[in-house]
Amino acid sequence: MHTMSTVELTKENFDQTVTDNEFVLIDFWASWCGPCRTFAPVYEKAAEDNPDLVFGKVDTEAQPELAAAFGIQSIPTLMIVRDQVAIFAQPGALPEAALADVIGQARKLDMDEVRKSIAEQQAQQGQGQAEQNPQ
C-alpha cells in the first residue's frame, strides 16, 4: 500500500506538525500554478528519499492565512523549518539535485548556531523595526 509521503498542512494541523517534528519541509503551492505541478513529483520523490523527515504541502488557495502568515509572495515556495525556526525559504521550483542539496545542507545545520545568529539579528533589528513595516 503506497502511503502519501507528503502531509497536507492546514491551519488546523500546521502548528502541531511543526511543534511535533524537528524537521519539516513545506511546499507552498496552488493547483493553477504550472511550476507547482512540475515541482510536485520532485517533492514527492524527495519525501520518499527522506522518510525520516516530514514533507508538508500548503495549498495557498485553501489556506490563504498560512501563506499570508509566512509572507509567501510567489509559488511554489519551499520552506524548511527546524526546531520551529524557518531556516530556508526560496520561491521557484527546484530541480531534483538542488532540492537534495538543500535538504542535505539543512540536515547539517547546527541549530544552536542558528538560534544564536537569530537572537543577534533580532537584537540589531530592535532599533530599525519602524522603517521595515511600510503600511
Secondary structure by P-SEA (a helix, b strand, c coil): cccccccccccccaaaaaaaccbbbbbbcccccaaaaaaaaaaaaaaaacccbbbbbbcccccaaaaaaaccccccbbbbbccccccccccccccaaaaaaaaaaaaaccaaaaaaaaaaaaaaacccccccccc
